[in-house]
Amino acid sequence: MIRLIGALRASARRRHADEAGSAVAEFVMVVGLLTVLTLSVIQLGLALLVRNTVLDAAAEGARFASLADNTLADGRTRTHDLIATALGAGYAEHITAEYDEHLGQEAVTVTVRSPLPLIGLIGLDSGLEVTGHAAVETLDAAVALR
């Protein structure tokens, strides 16, 4: 019986010696996985921030251009200024504005193509395209009654 207990203790010591350093290896693997996961979530948040900012600027530019005393150039300029202030001029290079029909109404459509950030702020050039629409304001009473 005493030999059996001694043998079990010796076996436990060998097993413990074989697992030496495994806690460090497990820690490194878990920290690496959590770091990748955290950075991925932060990158997704950054991409959504860029998308929402550019979309809001396009919609605001369309609303601004649709006012009765403004032109399409005013809407493009407003969109450019909003994006350049919030994100930088590199995100406001490809802006188009045109008169169009949206949901059966004459509308201004402002389209913005900007980089989509994939790693930090580096990403695909023109990887993100958003469009803002706004109904054209008119002072013509006959058109307003339709």
N, C-alpha and C positions, 0 to 999 in steps of 0.2 A: 504494500500500500504506500509506504514511504517512497519507494522507488518510482511508483506511478506519479505521485505528486511532484517529485523532483523532475521527472521527465516532462510533465506538463509545464512546469515553470520554465525549464530550459527551452521548450518549444515556443512558449509565449515570448521569451526574450529574443529568440531568433526571428520570430515574426515581427516583433517590434523593431528590431534592427533592420529588417528588410524594408520597412515602411519609412525609414528615416528620410526626411527631405520631401516626402510626398505632400505635406501640407503647403510647402512653399510652391511646389509645382501646381497644385490645385488653385492656390491663391492667384498665381500669375495668369492661369487660364481664365478664371472667373473675372478678374479685373480687366483682362484684355477684351473679353466678351462684353462686359458692361460698358467699357469705354467705346467700343464700336457702336453699341446700341444707343448710347447717349449722344454721340456725335451724329448718328443717323437721324435721330429725332430733332436735334438742333438744326441740321441741314434741311429737313422737311419744313420746319418752322420758317427758316429763312426763305425757302422757295415760295411758300405760301404768302409771306410778307411781300415779296417782290410782286407776285401775281396780283394780290389784292390792291397794292398801291398803284400798279400800272392800270388795272381795271378801273379803279376809282378815278384816276386822272383822265382816262379816256372818256368815261361817262361825264365828268365835269367839263371836259373840253367840248363834248357834243352839246351839252346844255348851254354852254357859253356861246357856241357858234350858232345855236338855234334861236337866239334872241333876235328880235326884229332889227336892231341896229348893228348887228355884228356880222362878220363874214366867216368863211371857212378858214381863212388864214388866222383870224383871231382865235378860233377854236384850236387850231394846231399849236399856236404860240402858247395858249393857256395850258394845254396838255404838256407841252415840252417843259414849261416853267415848273409845273407841279412835279413832274417826274425828276427833273434835274435837281430840284430842291430836296426831294425826299431820298432819292437813290443815287443820283449822279448823272452827269450828261451822257455817259455811255449807254444808259438804259433808255434814252429819249432820242435816238437817232432816226428811227424809221416810223414816222407818224404820217398817216394819210387821213384826209377828211373829204367827204363827198356828200352831196344830196342824194337821198335814196328814198325808197318806200319801205317802211317797217310797220308791220301789223295794219296795213291798209292806210297808213297816214304818211304824208310827206315828212321825212325825217332827215336829220344830219347823222351820219355814221362816221365815227372816228375810230380808226384801227391803228393799233400800236403793236409793232413787233420788237421785242427786246430779248436780251440774253436770259436764258434760264439757268440760274446758278446750280451747279451740280457738286462742286467741291469748293466750299467757301463762296466767294463771289465769282469764281471762274466757272464758266459753263458754255453751253451751246449758244452761239450767236444766232439770233432770230429763232430761238427755240420756244419762245412764248409769244403767242399772238392773241390779243384780246380786242374786243370791239365794244364801243359805247354808242348808244342810240339816244336821240332826243327828238321829240316832235318839233317841227319848225313853227315858230311863233310868227303870226302874221297880223297886220293891222287892217287887212281888207275885210270889211264887214260881210260881204257876200261869201267869202270863203269861210269865215268864222261861223256862219249860220248853218253850214252843211253838216 
